[in-house]
Structure formats: structure tokens, C-alpha cells
């Protein structure tokens, strides 16, 4: 959109959709189901919760019989299963359709109970069999058999910025291309065919296998070559997507490669990938001759530090130097990390006031004191009601505003709470009932409030009165004390109401009342409350849709709301002016003059995603086009390397901050450094 606006003066009325969203619209329009909604994992989870309790499967019953909050265990299990089923619907639709027919296409299925669980889900709600993604895709393919160009279809479809598509989506676009022109713009890193290249690791592994097979005739029959080691090692995802595209008989290719690489280390590296060479040679043997570079070449930089804070400080120094000594603008710089949330406080502390910047992909919780305080309020039902928790609530502007507490009052309240000995819990009886400790009022909120009130009534000079030492206060302190008591009164009432399990609609009413009782919002703070209210409304609607009307516990509601709050907010701050900070995710690697990758530590990137114990895809033969978080991350690193126009900056924590021991960088950084030093 920025480039369109740059060329034409304006970019308006452009609709850019993700492939899944566009395909769902096809289901709605071409199958004449305008109100059809995606069967997302939230909806699946609540449907599964309704049947898990009735399941007699030993694997399920064994997990649910463990101690702990049962509602939370049911939901977490249902959520994991829903995510697995949603993955099957996209990448293994044939499994789902076979299960519905009473068959199990998974050979020697170690978890055949999943098929029975899906069948129980369809039996409970037969209409689901026709509205999930696998069934809709099958119907759409049948519709295409007799379809003519429809008024519901665009004049042409352009697909760009994607490094992969699920085979189901690719098949949809292939069939759609029979009706309208479909253009797929694929950023091919190499201008030669590279579908048969392999990494040095795989090539060595194959050689060992051949030796062990004792088949000398096969030793020289391995026609695979490495080509460029970086492309071979990091490019699997892009290579498979390119192969899937070329396998389609209808595919017509138009190639456009621009060989514009400056005489720098970065330029030569990108040229090697484009030409499928290593140092100008076709394969890694013989070893390429050493290239000569300018002594001041800094197009590829590696920085090692002791901590995240030092990493950000070095980054700032380097960016300030580049901006001041070249024509590079802050808006031409992108900084990406495996998880930008971990760096947000450090970025704000270091960069604010020194250079303009914007941070994308933050979780809502990190952007809003209102949302983080909602988590604290919900935790009151099973928290110790500590003085630290209450002071944290008082420091939230929207809460302080509601109770008339000024910023200048906070220090006074903190002094009262500390000096009266308030530490935790409301009173001794609550301590004994909730925490199985002696039921004394000592160091409770009631204990401290009584000391304050006695100080107002009889003064400190009277000494001990009924085993309490009055706290010195004056009549001028009464208005502020009233505000503190009003807050504590609301907290104790809320705490009692949170104890009992409730239906989703009852939770919605209670939490909406909580928002009215505790918050007086201004400006953008109101948007945070709107997010919670709309999420609660959606929760009620989802549970009604799933016919799930059972009461659920506070722990489940707290967990659900916390997950909603931790979701990433809109990415509207991506390229919002100044330096762009973002998480390293697909569609972030577009051309920038300077691309910076921070947090490239071993074990943190490529990111490790725990394999679900229920994921049958991980335990069955791999299919071309399957999703792999590790391969996604390797290809993202390669894309970032290719997107840097003038400078690639990489940093990691190479030394332990406590004992100065060496810490390895990401394996991808190691491969890149080895390549550069060869």
C-alpha cells in the first residue's frame, strides 16, 4: 500500500486479505451460506468440553482424574485437542472425512481414540459434518466442476508476500484459476532450479547411509548437490512451496530477477544465493577462493553482549552512528526479535527521546495498565490480598481516578500501609479459612485499618488500646482514608462474588459490573475495556452456539481472559514512522536498507515449539507443504538476510552475565558466520 501510494499519490479502497479469509468468503458466496462462520479452535474447544466428561477413553479419563481445578483441566485439554483438529482440517482433510465415515486412514494409529472423539462430536451435533473446512473444501471443488464465472468473484486475484500455502489452499486457487486470472508473486531467492539441492548435513547423512548399505554401485549415484549452503540449509519451506507451484499443470511462470548487488560482503552473499554458487563456484568443492573486500566493509555485522539491556544499548549506538553518517533514515530500518515483547521495556528506556520508533506485535497486556490490572482483580478470588497487589492497583490511573485518588496521594497511602504493618489477607478468619494458618488479625488489612481509625479517634498518646497501638493520623487524613476504605470495600465484595462457579452469561454480568465499579477511563483506556467487553460477548455467543451452559470456575475464566489479554494487538504500528520494531514472523521481511535481528540466541531461535502429545501429524509420514515451526523460522532468517539492502545487523548474548562463560549463538547465526569466514 505504501508503494502504491508513493507511485499514484494515494492508496484507497484496496482490500488485502489473508488466504484463509478469502477462501472462507468463497465458501460463503459460492456455496450460498452467507452466515457461515469458521469452525475455530475456541468453538471446537467448548464443544469438546461438553463431551469430554462423558468419554470413557482411558487416555482422557486418566488425565482428567488428576488433582487440580477440573474446569481448567477440561478446557486446557479441549483447547489442545481443538488446535490439533483444526490443524488436521487444514493439512489432513482426508483424515477428518474418513473418520466421519467410520474409517481410520492412519496406519496403526496409536491414538485411535481421536477418531472416536471426532465421531462423538459429530454425533452430538450432526450439522458440524457439513460446515467444517474439510467438508466445505470438498463441496467447493464439486461446485467448481460446473461453475461459470460468478459475480461473487473478483476480476482477478493477486497473491503475494507469502512463503507457503497449505496444499488445500493451493488447490482452491488452482481451481479458481480456471475461472479468473490468479497471479502468485513468489519471492524466489535463486534464479536457477534449486529443487534438488540438499544441505551438507543431509548429504553427509546420505553418504553414511550408502556406506552402511554396502552397495558400492550407489556411492556415485547421488545427484543431489549443495549449491549454496545457506540456501540449502534454510530454504526448505520456500523450496517445497516452489515445487508445489511448479507441479500444477496450469502454472505459467514469468521470471524477473534483478542482479543488483553492491560489491560488499552482503551483496556478494546475496549474489551467491541468487546464482546458486558458493563464493562464485557452483558447489562447495573445490573450496572457493577468498574474496577481497574493502577494509571498512560493515555490511554484515555480528554483535555479542552480556544481556538483553546491553544488546539494546549497542543497537542504539550503531543505529545513531549509521543515521548520522549516511543518508539512511530511521524509517528505512527494521529491528526484529523472536519475541519483541521481551524487549519492549528496554527499547522504550533506551530509544525514547533519542530517535523516532514504533513497536508492532506487542501483546495487549504489555501496552495497557488497565488490562494487566484486570488480571490482578480476577486473581483476588484465589490470591493472598497482599499489600503489593493493592498498591499495584492504586497505581493504575483509571482505578485511582475512579476512587478520586491523586498521583500525589500514592506515596502517602504506601507509607500508611507499610507503617501500620499491613502485609496480607483481610482478617484472621480469612487467613485461617483460606490458607490453614493461625487465625490472628496481626498484619492483616483489618489490623492496619483499626490502627488508623484508633489514631483518629483517641490519638497515639493513649498507648495500647485493646492490644492495638493507634497510628498517628490527623483529621486532614480522613478524606484520603475514606477513599482507601471505599476501594477495600469494593475489593472484598468482589472477592466474595468471584468465589462461586457461574455460567458464561453470569460471568459476563459480574465482570461488566466489575469494570463499572473499578474503572474511570479516558481516551485509549476505554478501548481496552471495550476489548474485554466484546471478548465476553463473544464468549457468551460461542457457548450458546456450542450449547454449553454449564457453570465454570473462576480459574477457568481467569485463564481464558488472560489468554485474550496476552494476544497480540493490531499490527497497525508496523512501518508507522521511525524505526520499526517487530517480532520475526511471516510478511515482516520486506526490503529495508538496514535489517537488524536481535535475540539470536541458541535455543531461542529457531523457536522451539513443544509437539502436542496428541499431534498425529508429528507421528506419521511427512507430506510436502506440512507446517513446521522450525523450518518456518529458518526460512524467515533467509528472507531477512535477502531483504537487507545495505546492511545486515545480528546480535545475540554471547557471554553469561554472571560468570562470563561463552554462550552459543543461534545455529543459523553460526552457519552464516561460517559461510562468511570461508
Secondary structure as GFF3:
##gff-version 3
##sequence-region A 1 678
A	DSSP	alpha_helix	2	8	.	.	.	ID=ss1
A	DSSP	alpha_helix	19	30	.	.	.	ID=ss2
A	DSSP	alpha_helix	41	52	.	.	.	ID=ss3
A	DSSP	alpha_helix	58	64	.	.	.	ID=ss4
A	DSSP	alpha_helix	70	91	.	.	.	ID=ss5
A	DSSP	alpha_helix	93	100	.	.	.	ID=ss6
A	DSSP	alpha_helix	113	124	.	.	.	ID=ss7
A	DSSP	three_ten_helix	126	130	.	.	.	ID=ss8
A	DSSP	alpha_helix	133	146	.	.	.	ID=ss9
A	DSSP	beta_strand	156	160	.	.	.	ID=ss10
A	DSSP	alpha_helix	167	176	.	.	.	ID=ss11
A	DSSP	beta_strand	181	185	.	.	.	ID=ss12
A	DSSP	alpha_helix	200	213	.	.	.	ID=ss13
A	DSSP	three_ten_helix	216	218	.	.	.	ID=ss14
A	DSSP	alpha_helix	229	234	.	.	.	ID=ss15
A	DSSP	alpha_helix	236	247	.	.	.	ID=ss16
A	DSSP	alpha_helix	265	275	.	.	.	ID=ss17
A	DSSP	beta_strand	300	305	.	.	.	ID=ss18
A	DSSP	alpha_helix	308	325	.	.	.	ID=ss19
A	DSSP	three_ten_helix	330	332	.	.	.	ID=ss20
A	DSSP	beta_strand	333	337	.	.	.	ID=ss21
A	DSSP	three_ten_helix	340	342	.	.	.	ID=ss22
A	DSSP	alpha_helix	344	351	.	.	.	ID=ss23
A	DSSP	beta_strand	357	359	.	.	.	ID=ss24
A	DSSP	alpha_helix	364	367	.	.	.	ID=ss25
A	DSSP	alpha_helix	369	378	.	.	.	ID=ss26
A	DSSP	three_ten_helix	379	382	.	.	.	ID=ss27
A	DSSP	alpha_helix	387	394	.	.	.	ID=ss28
A	DSSP	alpha_helix	397	402	.	.	.	ID=ss29
A	DSSP	three_ten_helix	407	409	.	.	.	ID=ss30
A	DSSP	alpha_helix	410	419	.	.	.	ID=ss31
A	DSSP	alpha_helix	428	435	.	.	.	ID=ss32
A	DSSP	alpha_helix	445	457	.	.	.	ID=ss33
A	DSSP	three_ten_helix	460	462	.	.	.	ID=ss34
A	DSSP	beta_strand	464	465	.	.	.	ID=ss35
A	DSSP	beta_strand	468	469	.	.	.	ID=ss36
A	DSSP	three_ten_helix	475	477	.	.	.	ID=ss37
A	DSSP	alpha_helix	478	498	.	.	.	ID=ss38
A	DSSP	alpha_helix	504	518	.	.	.	ID=ss39
A	DSSP	alpha_helix	525	545	.	.	.	ID=ss40
A	DSSP	alpha_helix	554	566	.	.	.	ID=ss41
A	DSSP	beta_strand	579	583	.	.	.	ID=ss42
A	DSSP	beta_strand	592	598	.	.	.	ID=ss43
A	DSSP	three_ten_helix	617	619	.	.	.	ID=ss44
A	DSSP	alpha_helix	629	643	.	.	.	ID=ss45
A	DSSP	beta_strand	644	653	.	.	.	ID=ss46
A	DSSP	alpha_helix	667	677	.	.	.	ID=ss47
###
